[in-house]
Structure formats: structure tokens, C-alpha cells
């Protein structure tokens, strides 16, 4: 069994267990936790298949650090807000609810493709310029994502700001800086894996492409933009913020 097959089985197993718990308890507390935990377990489990070269272990460590950071943040947030309204129409429909968890397992497997392939390789080369570039992109992405999440959490953590939109810090330059950071993390991991790819193996680029499209057009930016429009669309300050501020890539505000 190769590393990609193992990735799918581990992700499917984790999400199946958490689906049963969430469906029985009708809770959203473990939903995002299962996502990051799937990556963390893969980062720990796949090297046991024989990927013991330092360049492979560093890739595993990069995934683990990202997953622990994201998982800790998301778990703390759901404990605070208690409910994820994405699932309001799914909790009482087990088959539809189960489909979400299955698709989440598939998403983990696809996003993880570059790293799973790297960790399943034998006879890999050592560190080179691609690895350095990949680590740099990954690190910048992780820093942007971490700062963006921390700034928004601190802003929303005060009572007077809970019903207001954030437009300070990184959010002054991008309406979704955390998603930009997330994309950089996974594109950095793909760049890191490039020296280990040849021929059809370059198809693992599907991983970061899938994540980018997901955040841009499906479950990331579109959902939050609609939610923000419903909450703040009548506010002239929000309309001006939206007009001046880049939707994704941090850029100076437009005049």
C-alpha cells in the first residue's frame, strides 16, 4: 500500500469517528478539529512507512506544525462560539451530514498529495534550492495565516467588536489574509517537493490547486463574503472598506 492510499484511509477513519460523535451529540465542536487532526496524524504516521531521510522528515514536520497551529486556533474558536452555522441544515439529516465528512476526508487526501508522494519515495535527494524556496514560502504563509487569525480573534474577542468587521492589521490590506497564508503554506510544500517529482508525478500539483480553488470559489471566500455582505452591506464604512481592500493578496488600499 502506498503513502497516498494510507493518507486516504487515515483521513477517512478520522472523519468517520468524528462524524459518529458529532451526529450523536449534534455538536460542531469537533468538525474543524477533525480536519487538522487528519493532517497531524498523517504527518506522524507516514514517516513510519520508511520515509526517514532528513528532507522527508522536515516536510512531515512542516505539515505537523501547520496542523497543530490551525487545529489549536479552530478548536479554541469553536469552543468560544459553540456553533458552526454551516451545518444548521445538516445536523438532523445524517446522510447529508455524512457526505460532508466524507468529502472532508477526500479533501485532506488531495491537499496532502505532494507531501504524501514525497514521504512515500525511496532514494530521495538531499536539500537544495527548491527545498529552501519551499520552506521560505511555507514559512511566510504560516506567519501571515497565524497573524491574521490572531488579529481577528483579538478584535472579535472584545464585546464592542463582536458585531463589527475588522479592517486593521493585515486585514487593512486584504479581506482574507489568513486564506492567502493558507494557500502559500501548501504551494510552499509543493515547491519543496518539486525535486522529487518526474513525469506523471507532477500531477500532485492537484493538491495546492484544489485548495486554492476551494478557498477562492467554494467553501472559503464566497461563504464569508456573503456572510459579511448580509451583516455589513448596509454600512457605508464596510462598502468603502470592500471597495478599497484587496479580496485576497495583501496590497495597499486603493484610493
Residue pairs with C-beta under 8 A, 6 or more apart in sequence:
2 120
3 46
3 49
3 51
3 116
3 117
3 119
3 120
4 109
4 113
4 116
4 117
4 120
6 42
6 45
6 46
6 49
6 116
7 42
7 46
7 108
7 109
7 112
7 116
8 105
8 106
8 109
10 38
10 41
10 42
10 45
11 38
11 42
11 104
11 105
11 106
11 108
11 109
11 112
12 102
12 105
14 34
14 37
14 38
14 41
14 105
15 34
15 38
15 101
15 102
15 104
15 105
15 108
16 101
16 105
18 30
18 31
18 33
18 34
18 101
19 97
19 98
19 101
21 27
21 30
22 28
22 29
22 30
22 31
22 97
22 101
23 91
23 94
23 97
23 98
26 91
26 92
28 78
28 82
28 83
28 84
28 87
29 75
29 78
29 79
29 82
31 78
31 84
31 87
32 71
32 74
32 75
32 77
32 78
32 84
33 71
33 74
33 75
33 78
34 101
34 104
35 71
35 74
35 104
35 108
36 67
36 68
36 70
36 71
36 74
37 67
37 71
38 104
38 105
38 108
39 63
39 64
39 66
39 67
39 108
39 112
40 63
40 64
40 67
40 68
40 71
42 63
42 108
42 112
42 115
42 116
43 60
43 61
43 63
43 64
43 67
43 115
44 60
44 64
46 60
46 115
46 116
46 119
46 120
47 56
47 57
47 60
47 119
49 119
49 120
50 122
51 57
51 60
51 118
51 119
51 120
51 121
53 124
53 126
54 126
54 127
55 124
55 125
55 126
55 127
55 131
56 118
56 119
56 121
56 124
58 127
58 131
58 135
59 115
59 118
59 119
59 189
59 192
59 193
60 115
60 119
62 135
62 138
62 188
62 189
62 192
63 112
63 115
63 189
65 142
66 138
66 142
66 185
69 142
69 145
69 146
70 145
73 149
73 153
76 153
77 153
78 84
86 223
87 97
87 100
89 96
90 96
90 97
90 100
91 97
107 210
107 214
109 116
110 206
110 207
110 210
111 186
111 207
111 208
111 210
111 211
112 207
113 204
113 206
113 207
114 186
114 189
114 190
114 192
114 193
114 204
114 205
114 207
114 208
115 189
115 193
116 204
117 193
117 196
117 197
117 201
117 204
118 124
118 192
118 193
118 196
121 196
124 196
125 195
125 196
128 195
130 191
130 192
130 194
130 195
131 192
131 195
133 191
133 192
134 188
134 189
134 190
134 191
134 192
134 193
134 194
135 188
135 192
136 188
137 184
137 187
137 188
137 191
138 184
138 185
138 188
138 189
138 192
139 188
140 181
140 184
140 188
141 180
141 181
141 182
141 183
141 184
141 185
141 186
141 187
141 188
142 181
142 185
143 181
144 170
144 177
144 178
144 180
144 181
144 184
144 250
145 177
145 178
145 180
145 181
145 182
145 184
145 185
146 181
147 169
147 170
147 177
148 169
148 170
148 171
148 174
148 177
148 178
148 181
149 178
151 166
151 168
151 169
151 170
151 171
152 166
152 171
152 178
155 161
155 164
155 166
155 168
156 162
156 166
163 231
165 228
165 231
165 232
165 235
165 238
165 241
167 241
167 245
170 177
170 250
171 177
171 245
172 245
172 253
173 245
173 246
173 250
173 251
173 252
173 253
174 180
174 245
174 246
174 247
174 248
174 249
174 250
174 251
175 225
175 228
175 241
175 242
175 245
175 246
175 247
175 248
176 215
176 220
176 221
176 224
176 247
176 248
177 250
179 215
179 220
179 221
179 248
180 248
180 249
180 250
182 211
182 215
183 208
183 211
183 212
183 215
186 207
186 208
186 211
187 208
187 212
189 208
190 204
190 205
190 207
190 208
193 204
197 204
214 220
215 221
216 248
221 247
221 248
225 247
228 238
232 238
233 239
243 254
244 253
244 254
244 255
245 253
245 254
